Amino acid sequence: ERRIRAKVSCDKAAYSIQWRLLEGAVDEGTLSVAAQILQPHHYDDVETERALDGQCGNPRCAGKLPKPDGRSRGRYHFSVADKRVYDSEGLRRFCGIECARTSREYAA
């Protein structure tokens, strides 16, 4: 029973910090606390939920997602400046490449 109570307590803490990360841009202190509590799948859920709400998926960013322009986009985005190839599916959750990069660095 003690293990179950501990798991429920951890789940409540994760749920609470997830809600905080969904409320808008957060500071580094909040992200430090989140890093101690959240599992990778919890953070991925935060990115997804923020994007579904029209916010940039990066909890540090207060930006909104750009409106789709109706043009068909390919699966990959090639950045000459960064000399990198990005998966466009993942980029759609962010307002820009820099937000996607910093969010992925935090998640890792």
N, C-alpha and C positions, 0 to 999 in steps of 0.2 A: 504494500500500500504506500509506503514511503517513496518508492520509485515512481509510482503513478502520480503522487502529489508533486514530486520534483519536476516531472515532465510537464504537468499541467502548468506549473509555475513558470517554467521556461517558455512554454507556448504563449502564455499570457504576456510575458515580457516581450517576446518577438512580435506579437500582434500589436502591442502598444507602440513599440518603436516604428513598426511599419506604418501605422497611422500617422505618426509624427513626420515621417519622410514623405508622406503623400500630401501634406498640408502646404507645400510651397518650398522655396529655397531654404535650406538649413545650413548651419555653420559647421565648422570642422569638429567642434566639441560633440555635437549631436552625432556626427558620422563616426567619431571615435567610440562612442557608446554603442552605436549600432553595430560596429565591427566586432564588438565583444559578444553581442547577443545573437545576431542574425547568421543563419546559414546561407550558403550561396543561392539556394532556391528561393529563400525569403527575399533577398535583394533583387533577384530577377523578377519576382512578382511585383516589387515596388516599381521597377522600371516599366514594366508592362502596364500596371494600373495608372501610373502617371501619364503614359502615352495615350491610353484609352480616354483619359480625362482631358486630353489636349495640351498637357504640360510636357515639357522636355523630360525625358526619362531620367536625367541626371538630377539627383536630389539637391545638388548644390546650385542648380540653375533655376532662375525664376522665369525663363523664357517659355514661350508657347511654341507648339509645333507649327511649322508652316502648313498652309492649306494646300492640299493636293491640286496640282494644276491640270490634271486630266491626261497628261502625257504618260505614255507607257515607259516605265523605267526598267532597265536591265537588272539582272540579279546582282551585278557587281558594280562598284564605283571605283574608278581609277583616279588616284590623286597624284598628279605629277609633282606637286609641291612636297608632299610627304614621301613620295616614291613608295607608295603602298597601294594595296588593293583591299577594298572594304566590301563586306557583304551588305548589300543594300537593304536586305530584310531587317537586319539589326539596326541600321542607321535610321530607319523610319521612326524609331522610338525617341529620337533626339533632334534638337533644333540645329545641330551642326556636327561636323566631324570631331571638333575639339571636345565637345560634351560627351560624345560617344567614347572617345579615347580615354578621357579622365574617368568616366564611369566604369569602363572595363578595367582600368588599372586599379580602381578601388575594389572592384569585385574580386580581383585576383588575389 
